[in-house]
Amino acid sequence: MRTSLSYTSSDVLEQQYVSRKLQASLNLGQANIDDNTATTWLVENTATLHRALGRQHDLTLLGGFTAQQTDNGANSAQGVGFTSDLLGYRRLNLADQVTGSSNATRQRVLSYLGRVNYSLAGKYLVTGTVRADGSSKFAANNKWAVFPSAAVAWRLSDEPFLRRLIPAVSELKLRLSAGSTGSNAIPTYQSLAAWNVGAPYAIGPTAFFNGATLSRITNPNLRWETTVQYDAGVDLGLFGNQLTVTADAYDKTTKDLLYAKQVPYLLGFASYVTNIGRVRNRGLELAVDTRSASRGLEVRLGGNVSLNRSKVLDLGGDRQFFLTGSNTSLPRWENDVIVQVGQPLGNFYGYVWDGIFQSSAEAAASGQAGAVVGGDKLRDVNGDRKIDSNDQTILGNAQPRYLFGLTGSVTYDRFSLSVLVRGALDFQVVNVSRAGMETPGGSSNMLTSVLGYWTTTNPSNSMTALNVSPFDGLTSRWVEDGSFVRLQNVTVQWDVPERLGARVGVRRLRLYLSGQNLLTASRYSWYDPEVSSRGTSDLTLGWDDSNYPGTKTVTVGASVGF
């Protein structure tokens, strides 16, 4: 029997005052007080029974349940319009205008689980698992779902015939598995209707009243997102496991995807969370490691590579839908991500950029509305001699086709050196940051490349004229190759001899120097291709809108044992 209980709590209080002397407060003075709380408790109870049935059979049974509750609260108050900066947020009631808001949410998950492990002669392995999960986030009739899984393995290296045929094989195991898992990764209360109060409306020419508007509709069918996955793999060890190879292939289909579906604004709200469609992911993973040791010198080298291909199978009867993200930089884009049946997730959608119009005649003959000399030139993709939404096309994809990693370590006596290199190939990033700083106009900073703007004496084909408004839509001009190779980690260690450590009163002393994110090789023009302003889901990757890049860190330290 095993029982574990965990409890976490946080309370973050933020108090801020913007002086009347600063432009940000519009010479009024502004105070903000925000108090955010979060508590989570988790109880896990399991019971395990192990039985050895004779000399060949081994059986392990496990059963149990888990319960989790998370409470979040937020209280905020704002005051605008202070006659003095003396007291600030300490006397919020002195402001000309005081507003406040509060919010509280609770979510619960209850799970029952069971697992059976069976081994025959240590060579034939079978595992079966089932769990039932209930979540408060879903509708009343769909809170519960059952997720079974099973796995079998055959350790061929323990078979006498293989040892005779191939003595170099020290480990060989074949694996097959199939199973399902669930996701409830949505905000709370999405199955319930919600109203916004305080919406003003008029009766007659002078009478105004506060009313309520529907901000979310009821969804009694909201349920668990379910993923069914099949795996096949092999583990191979040669020459006493000096060379090991692990290979896996998987086929994963996710149905009833949880997604905030956009709806016409005439309904009074922009979207609602629902289950929609199916997506399939197929991939391969390969890892190779080697180990060699001689006369106190040990060398380890390893590498891994993975490739994944996603495909949208169904969108609940729709052929496609679009996503629009908020950009702080210009241009302001709409419908710039497309989710389409038969296509992978993460596709950017827009116009192909063909440079700059070099003459008024070229602009007039383009069929592009608002075309002027020195302005953006778009490609007539469908060849109908006009530029419209039918010329939009897929401009790139945010999902890397290949991920890889390389590891190496050398140990000699008390010294060790380890290196990690990783990378991603064949994917694109939308450089919203560059779009904002290569768009002439406004009061923000510009890149020096803007100095090469188009003029009659400098007929640039890469930078528009200063007096020309940029095309207000996503084009291939801002889509860049994000492929990179990164020196992720280098660590050097020295275990100080015990006789030297004893002089300073320690039993064990290890000195180390470590560097993280030391070097990145990429054709991407901005700071870091491995960013995403819109989130980390498969639908929102690949947008760099003034993201803070990954930091380079060098650490010097010591590990001491007394």
TATA-V65387 format. One record per helix or strand. SS is the DSSP state (H for helix, E for strand). FROM is the first residue (numbers start at 1). TO is the last residue. Records with the same first field share a line. If there is no record, write none. Layout:
BEGIN
SS->FROM-TO ; FROM-TO
END
This chain:
BEGIN
E->2-18 ; 30-53 ; 57-80 ; 97-120 ; 124-135 ; 144-155 ; 169-183 ; 194-203 ; 207-216 ; 225-238 ; 243-262 ; 271-294 ; 297-315 ; 318-318 ; 320-323 ; 337-340 ; 347-351 ; 353-356 ; 368-368 ; 376-378 ; 387-387 ; 393-397 ; 402-412 ; 415-425 ; 428-431 ; 475-475 ; 479-481 ; 484-495 ; 508-522 ; 543-544 ; 553-561
H->23-25 ; 88-94 ; 140-142 ; 156-158 ; 160-165 ; 265-267 ; 360-364 ; 389-391 ; 432-437 ; 448-452 ; 476-478 ; 498-503
END
